[in-house]
Amino acid sequence: MKNRIFLFAMTLCMGSIASAQLKGAGNLEWAIENFLWNDFGSIHKQSLETHTMPSKVALTSLVLLGREKNWIPQDSTRYQDVLKRFGFQQPRSVEGNSKISVDRFEDLPMGLVERKVSLGFPGISVTGLNVSCAACHGGHSYDSKGRPSDHAWPGLPNTSLNLEAYTQSLTEGLNLYRRDLDGSHQLMLKIFPKLSKTERFTLKNFVYPIIEERLEKIAIQGGRALPFLNGSPGLTNGVSALKMMAGIGNSDRQEDESGFTSIPPLGDRFFRSSLLYDGSYAPTLGKNRFMEKNGWSQADVKNLSQIVALFTIPSMGQPSSRALMQTALAEQILRPLISNYQAPVFPGDIDAGKSLRGEAIYQQNCAQCHGTYSSEGGRPRLVKFPNRLSPQSEMGTDPKRWQAITPEIEKYMNSNPTGKVVRVKNTGGYVAPLLNSLWATAPYLHNGSVPSLWALMNPTERPRQFWVGGHHLDLTVVGISHPAGSRPESTPVLYETTRPGQSNQGHEFPFDRLTSDEKWDLIEYLKLL
């Protein structure tokens, strides 16, 4: 199993600084900094055999691959330009907190972090590479023409992040690296001239033999770094990653491991009484897995943060005991981050009359599942959330994700130490999602299978295929677009709704009873959220 996950560059995304380092905790700026650059203690000697990559080797491998595929000029050493193709961003600022310096993004884009790892001998260490929360949950807003901005928005999803392409490209790049170890090593020294002599020694004598062994075994196993697909840009496959860590996945039938989910925004997250799209993760001490809430308490913050810490098991390869050690850190980061989260303002014009009519339509047709909003004091504010589970027979959306929670994964999570803080259960459906920042999070449905709000509300017009990644925002239909002549920084991928786990069917109610004008009014209101 270690051979399979050596190149796994993580799929659910959490943070960099160990649990004990809580100085300044509770401060919003501190929380954002840790959200951006925290690895939750996951970069260590043992994780070099699973999730953590030797950073300088990995980045040099991407340069080699970029040259091989003509992604970058043949004399270029800019691995940053290769990483952009996978949706990693280099923002010029961080929205909501101008005090945070973005200088660190010059070396590594948002969502990737490094840390020195001791190999157990005096002076022998290597720099490890991993992702932070912001790889998945660090998005961006759009300008008045629907173009993606270069300002980071912590808490928004990165809808262009392509983990599938990233992990596979690392595999290809490392194979190129090992073809000419001496030449590749010299290129690495050119890219990183300040690399210490001790790390050079460590790489040659300790790391290169491990890479060679792992790549040989991956080749025997079919050439894939992972035994499952991660899906299109903006998608993750966290349950399959968890099964891989537990050794209970089905690597021979990838279609059975296709519980793809679209990365969600974090706004209003403490209104949830359970987590994940299907509500399969609920606090052990919670009163009810699906409970209506009019706000959140300190107990809610603690209970849900403990569950978030467990996401480091599939995303970072943490053993359950080590993941449980990160619960305090998760709470210290999430409490100020989510409590102070502000959704970006829609960049286009909003018709006041239409949005007012749309509010009434929402209250009558949507609030019973998606929550009640108060418009007092300006923008709508969530005041009540039902945490309503919609069974498969009612919603009709792709079932692969909720079906992925098998009895084996229930037993694994509930009988391990993780069972102290979470109860995992197959719920047979999906919880109606929070709608905070909805306009900025296309594509829609839990698996990202519908490109716009207009297509969502008109099921017969939902396309079988569309391009996702590096996209603009269509301010009219509120969804992704690729205008003629635009040059996306990340590589668009064709989303095909006929593939397992990617169906665009379902959620036809209440749209089937709304007129076209009512749908436009509803869209106008949803732009405010």
C-alpha positions in Angstrom: 0.0 0.0 0.0 2.9 2.4 0.7 4.0 2.0 -2.9 0.6 3.2 -4.1 0.4 6.3 -1.9 4.0 7.5 -2.1 3.0 9.9 -4.8 -0.4 10.8 -3.4 -0.4 14.6 -3.2 -3.5 14.8 -1.0 -7.1 15.4 -1.8 -9.1 17.0 1.0 -6.6 19.7 2.1 -5.8 20.9 5.6 -2.9 23.1 6.8 1.3 23.8 8.4 2.6 24.3 12.2 2.2 21.6 14.8 -0.6 21.5 17.4 1.7 22.7 20.2 2.4 25.9 18.3 -0.7 27.8 19.2 0.8 31.2 20.1 -1.6 33.9 18.7 -4.4 31.4 18.3 -7.8 32.9 18.0 -6.6 35.9 16.1 -8.1 36.1 12.5 -4.7 37.0 10.9 -3.1 34.0 12.7 -5.9 31.7 11.6 -5.6 32.8 7.9 -1.8 32.4 8.0 -2.2 28.9 9.4 -5.0 28.1 7.0 -2.6 29.1 4.1 0.6 27.5 5.3 -0.2 24.8 7.9 0.6 21.1 7.3 -1.0 19.9 10.6 2.3 18.2 11.4 1.9 15.9 8.5 5.4 16.4 7.0 7.6 14.0 8.9 9.9 11.0 8.4 7.2 8.4 8.2 5.1 10.4 5.8 8.0 10.5 3.3 7.0 6.9 2.6 3.4 7.8 1.9 2.1 11.3 1.2 5.0 13.8 1.6 7.2 14.4 -1.4 10.9 15.3 -1.3 10.2 18.9 -2.4 13.2 19.8 -4.6 13.1 16.5 -6.4 9.3 16.8 -7.0 9.5 20.4 -8.3 12.5 19.6 -10.6 10.5 16.6 -11.9 7.7 19.0 -12.9 10.2 21.2 -14.8 11.4 18.1 -16.7 7.8 17.1 -17.5 7.0 20.7 -18.5 9.8 20.7 -21.0 9.0 17.3 -22.3 5.4 18.3 -23.0 6.3 21.8 -24.2 4.3 23.4 -21.4 7.3 25.7 -20.7 10.3 26.7 -22.8 13.1 24.2 -23.0 15.4 26.4 -21.0 12.8 27.3 -18.3 13.2 26.3 -14.7 9.9 27.7 -13.6 8.1 24.9 -11.9 5.5 27.5 -10.8 4.3 27.7 -14.4 3.8 24.0 -14.5 1.9 24.0 -11.2 -0.5 26.7 -12.6 -1.7 24.2 -15.1 -3.1 22.1 -12.3 -4.9 25.1 -10.8 -2.4 26.2 -8.1 -2.5 29.9 -7.8 0.0 32.7 -7.1 -2.3 35.5 -5.7 -1.1 39.1 -5.3 -3.1 39.6 -2.1 -5.3 37.9 0.4 -8.9 39.3 0.6 -10.1 40.5 3.9 -6.7 40.8 5.5 -4.1 43.1 3.8 -1.6 42.5 6.6 -0.7 39.0 5.3 2.3 39.0 3.1 2.0 37.0 -0.1 5.8 37.0 -0.7 5.9 33.2 0.1 3.8 32.5 -2.9 6.7 33.6 -5.2 8.4 30.3 -4.4 5.4 28.0 -3.9 1.9 28.7 -5.0 -1.0 28.9 -2.6 -1.8 25.4 -1.3 1.7 24.0 -1.2 3.9 24.0 1.9 7.4 22.8 2.8 9.1 21.7 6.0 12.5 20.2 6.9 12.3 16.6 7.9 15.0 14.9 10.0 15.8 11.3 8.9 17.0 10.3 12.3 20.7 11.0 11.9 22.5 14.2 13.0 22.5 16.7 10.2 20.7 14.4 7.8 17.4 16.0 6.6 15.3 16.7 3.5 12.7 19.3 2.6 9.2 17.7 2.5 6.4 19.0 0.3 2.7 18.8 1.0 -0.5 20.7 0.5 -2.3 23.1 2.9 -6.0 23.8 3.4 -5.8 26.5 0.8 -5.1 24.1 -2.1 -8.8 23.1 -2.0 -10.4 25.9 0.1 -8.4 28.9 -1.2 -10.3 30.2 -4.2 -10.6 33.6 -5.8 -13.4 36.0 -6.8 -14.1 37.4 -10.3 -14.1 40.9 -11.7 -16.9 42.8 -13.4 -16.3 41.0 -16.6 -16.3 37.6 -15.1 -12.6 37.1 -15.2 -10.8 35.3 -12.3 -9.1 37.7 -10.0 -5.6 37.4 -8.6 -6.7 37.9 -5.0 -6.9 34.9 -2.7 -10.2 34.3 -0.9 -9.7 31.9 2.0 -12.8 29.7 2.4 -13.9 29.7 -1.3 -13.3 26.5 -3.2 -10.5 26.3 -5.8 -12.8 25.1 -8.6 -9.8 24.8 -11.0 -7.6 22.5 -8.8 -6.9 19.3 -10.7 -5.5 16.8 -8.2 -5.9 14.0 -10.7 -3.5 15.7 -13.2 -1.2 16.8 -10.4 -0.6 13.3 -9.0 -0.2 11.7 -12.4 2.1 14.4 -13.6 4.3 13.9 -10.5 4.6 10.2 -11.4 5.5 11.0 -15.0 8.0 13.7 -13.9 9.7 11.4 -11.5 10.1 8.8 -14.1 11.8 11.4 -16.3 14.0 12.4 -13.3 15.3 8.9 -12.7 16.2 8.3 -16.4 19.2 10.5 -15.9 19.8 11.0 -12.2 23.1 12.9 -12.6 21.6 15.3 -15.2 18.4 15.7 -13.2 20.5 16.3 -10.0 22.4 19.1 -11.8 19.2 20.7 -13.0 17.9 20.6 -9.4 21.0 22.5 -8.3 20.5 25.0 -11.0 16.9 25.6 -9.9 17.8 25.6 -6.2 21.4 26.9 -5.9 21.1 27.4 -2.2 20.4 23.7 -1.5 22.6 22.7 1.4 25.4 20.1 1.0 23.8 17.9 3.6 20.5 17.8 1.8 22.3 17.1 -1.5 24.0 14.2 0.3 20.7 13.0 1.8 18.9 13.0 -1.6 21.6 11.0 -3.4 22.2 8.5 -0.6 18.8 8.1 1.0 16.0 9.5 -1.2 16.9 8.5 -4.7 17.0 4.7 -3.9 13.5 5.0 -2.3 12.2 6.8 -5.4 13.6 4.2 -7.7 12.1 1.4 -5.7 8.7 3.0 -5.5 8.5 3.9 -9.2 9.4 0.3 -10.1 6.5 -1.1 -8.0 4.1 1.6 -9.3 5.0 0.5 -12.8 4.2 -3.1 -12.0 0.9 -2.0 -10.5 -0.2 -0.3 -13.7 1.6 3.0 -13.6 -0.9 4.9 -11.6 0.1 6.7 -8.4 -3.4 6.1 -6.9 -5.8 3.1 -7.1 -8.7 5.5 -7.9 -9.5 8.6 -9.9 -9.7 12.1 -8.4 -12.0 13.4 -11.1 -12.1 16.7 -12.9 -10.8 20.1 -11.7 -12.6 21.2 -8.5 -13.4 17.6 -7.5 -12.0 15.4 -4.8 -12.5 11.7 -4.0 -12.0 11.7 -0.2 -13.8 8.5 0.7 -11.7 6.5 -1.8 -8.6 8.1 -0.3 -9.7 7.0 3.2 -10.4 3.5 1.9 -6.9 3.4 0.5 -5.4 4.4 3.8 -7.5 1.7 5.5 -6.6 -0.9 2.9 -10.3 -1.6 2.0 -10.7 0.0 -1.4 -11.4 -1.7 -4.7 -8.4 -0.8 -6.9 -9.5 -3.4 -9.6 -12.8 -1.6 -10.3 -12.2 2.2 -10.5 -15.8 2.8 -11.4 -16.7 1.5 -7.9 -14.4 4.2 -6.4 -16.1 7.2 -8.1 -17.7 9.1 -5.2 -16.6 12.5 -6.5 -17.5 15.7 -4.6 -17.2 19.3 -5.6 -15.0 21.3 -3.1 -17.5 23.3 -0.9 -17.1 26.8 0.4 -16.6 27.1 4.2 -19.1 30.0 5.0 -21.7 29.2 7.7 -20.2 25.7 8.1 -20.9 25.7 11.9 -24.6 25.6 11.0 -24.1 22.0 10.0 -25.0 19.3 12.6 -23.0 16.8 10.5 -20.3 17.1 7.9 -19.7 16.0 4.3 -22.3 16.1 1.5 -24.1 13.0 2.8 -23.9 13.9 6.5 -22.0 10.7 7.1 -19.7 12.3 9.7 -21.5 13.4 12.9 -20.1 14.3 16.3 -20.2 11.4 18.8 -21.6 13.8 21.4 -24.1 15.4 19.0 -27.8 15.2 19.9 -29.0 14.5 16.3 -27.2 13.9 13.0 -29.8 16.0 11.2 -30.9 18.8 13.5 -32.3 22.2 12.7 -30.0 24.9 14.0 -30.6 28.7 14.6 -26.9 29.4 15.1 -24.0 27.6 16.6 -22.5 27.2 20.1 -18.9 26.8 21.4 -19.7 23.0 21.6 -20.6 23.0 17.9 -17.3 24.6 17.1 -15.3 22.1 19.1 -17.2 19.0 17.9 -17.1 19.9 14.2 -13.4 21.0 14.4 -12.5 17.6 15.8 -14.1 16.0 12.8 -12.2 18.3 10.5 -9.0 17.2 12.1 -9.8 13.7 11.0 -9.8 14.7 7.4 -6.0 14.6 7.7 -6.2 10.8 7.6 -7.2 10.5 3.9 -5.7 13.8 2.9 -2.3 13.7 4.6 -1.9 10.0 5.5 -2.1 10.6 9.2 -2.7 7.6 11.4 -5.9 8.1 13.5 -3.9 8.8 16.7 -1.9 11.5 15.1 -5.0 13.1 13.5 -6.6 13.3 16.9 -3.7 15.3 18.1 -4.6 18.0 15.7 -8.1 18.7 17.0 -7.0 21.8 19.1 -5.2 23.3 16.2 -8.2 22.7 13.9 -10.5 24.5 16.4 -8.1 27.4 16.8 -8.0 28.0 13.0 -11.6 27.3 12.1 -13.2 29.3 15.0 -12.1 32.8 13.8 -11.9 31.9 10.1 -15.5 30.7 9.8 -16.9 33.1 12.4 -15.5 36.0 10.4 -16.0 34.7 6.9 -17.6 37.1 4.5 -18.8 35.9 1.1 -17.4 37.9 -1.9 -19.8 40.5 -3.4 -21.2 39.6 -6.8 -19.2 41.6 -9.3 -22.0 42.4 -11.7 -25.2 44.4 -11.6 -28.1 43.1 -9.5 -31.7 44.2 -10.4 -33.3 45.1 -7.0 -36.8 44.4 -8.2 -35.9 41.0 -9.5 -33.9 40.0 -6.4 -36.8 41.1 -4.1 -39.2 38.9 -6.1 -36.6 36.2 -6.0 -36.4 36.4 -2.3 -40.0 35.5 -2.0 -39.6 32.6 -4.4 -36.7 31.3 -2.4 -38.6 31.5 0.9 -41.5 29.6 -0.6 -39.6 27.0 -2.6 -36.0 26.6 -1.2 -35.8 27.7 2.4 -37.2 24.5 3.8 -34.1 22.6 2.6 -31.4 25.3 2.2 -32.1 27.5 5.2 -33.8 30.8 6.1 -32.1 34.1 5.5 -32.7 37.5 7.1 -32.1 40.6 4.9 -32.0 43.0 7.7 -29.0 45.3 7.6 -28.0 44.6 4.0 -26.9 41.3 2.5 -28.9 38.1 3.4 -27.7 36.4 6.5 -28.4 32.8 7.4 -30.5 32.6 10.6 -31.8 29.0 10.4 -30.6 25.9 8.7 -32.6 22.6 8.8 -29.8 20.1 8.1 -32.3 18.2 6.0 -31.3 14.9 4.5 -32.9 14.2 1.1 -33.0 10.4 0.4 -32.1 9.1 -3.0 -35.7 8.4 -4.0 -36.5 12.1 -3.4 -33.5 13.9 -4.9 -32.4 11.5 -7.7 -28.8 12.9 -8.0 -25.8 10.6 -8.6 -25.7 8.1 -5.8 -22.1 7.0 -6.0 -20.9 9.3 -3.2 -23.3 8.2 -0.5 -22.9 4.6 -1.6 -19.2 4.9 -1.1 -19.7 4.8 2.7 -19.6 1.0 3.1 -20.0 -1.2 6.2 -16.2 -1.7 6.1 -15.5 2.1 6.3 -18.1 2.5 9.0 -16.4 -0.2 11.1 -12.9 1.2 10.4 -13.8 4.7 11.6 -16.1 3.8 14.4 -13.9 1.2 16.0 -10.6 3.1 15.7 -9.7 5.9 18.2 -11.5 8.2 15.7 -14.8 6.8 17.1 -14.2 8.9 20.2 -15.1 12.1 18.2 -17.1 10.9 15.1 -19.8 8.4 14.2 -19.7 7.4 10.6 -22.9 6.2 8.9 -24.2 5.5 5.4 -27.2 7.9 5.3 -28.7 6.9 1.9 -28.8 10.4 0.5 -27.5 14.0 0.7 -27.9 16.9 3.0 -29.2 20.0 1.2 -26.0 22.2 1.1 -25.4 25.7 2.6 -25.6 28.4 -0.1 -23.1 30.9 1.2 -21.0 32.2 -1.7 -23.2 30.2 -4.1 -22.6 32.4 -7.1 -18.8 32.0 -6.9 -18.7 28.2 -6.6 -19.9 26.8 -10.0 -20.2 24.1 -11.2 -23.1 22.8 -9.1 -24.6 19.7 -7.5 -22.5 17.7 -5.1 -20.4 16.3 -7.9 -19.9 19.5 -9.9 -21.9 18.1 -12.8 -24.0 21.2 -13.8 -22.1 24.3 -15.1 -24.5 27.1 -14.1 -27.5 28.0 -12.0 -29.6 28.4 -15.1 -28.7 24.9 -16.3 -29.5 23.6 -12.7 -32.9 25.2 -12.9 -33.6 23.8 -16.4 -32.7 20.1 -16.3 -33.4 19.5 -19.9 -30.8 22.1 -20.8 -28.0 20.6 -18.7 -25.1 19.8 -21.1 -23.7 16.3 -21.3 -20.2 17.8 -21.6 -18.6 21.0 -20.6 -15.1 22.4 -19.9 -14.0 23.1 -16.4 -10.8 24.6 -15.0 -9.3 28.0 -15.7 -12.7 29.2 -16.4 -14.4 32.6 -16.3 -17.8 33.4 -14.7 -20.9 34.0 -16.9 -22.6 36.8 -14.9 -25.9 36.2 -16.5 -26.5 32.4 -16.1 -24.1 32.4 -13.1 -21.8 29.7 -14.1 -18.5 28.8 -15.7 -17.6 29.9 -19.2 -14.6 29.9 -21.5 -15.0 33.1 -23.7 -13.4 33.0 -27.2 -9.9 34.3 -27.1 -9.4 33.8 -23.4 -6.2 32.2 -22.2 -6.8 30.1 -19.1 -3.9 29.8 -16.7 -4.9 26.3 -15.7 -5.7 23.5 -18.2 -9.5 23.0 -18.9 -10.7 19.5 -18.7 -13.8 18.1 -20.4 -16.4 17.1 -17.8 -18.4 14.1 -19.1 -21.7 13.5 -17.3 -21.9 9.9 -18.6 -19.0 8.7 -16.5 -19.5 6.9 -13.2 -20.0 9.3 -10.4 -20.5 12.3 -12.7 -24.3 12.2 -13.6 -26.1 15.5 -13.8 -29.5 14.1 -13.1 -31.8 14.9 -10.2 -32.9 18.0 -8.2 -35.7 18.8 -10.6 -37.9 20.0 -7.9 -38.9 22.9 -7.3 -37.7 24.1 -10.7 -40.3 22.1 -12.6 -43.0 24.3 -11.2 -41.3 27.7 -11.7 -41.8 29.8 -14.8 -38.8 31.2 -16.7 -39.3 34.6 -15.2 -39.4 33.2 -11.7 -36.2 31.3 -12.3 -34.4 34.5 -13.4 -35.8 36.3 -10.4 -34.5 33.5 -8.1 -31.0 33.7 -9.7 -31.0 37.4 -9.1 -31.6 36.8 -5.4 -29.0 34.0 -5.2 -26.4 36.5 -6.4 -26.7 38.2 -3.1 -25.7 35.1 -0.9 
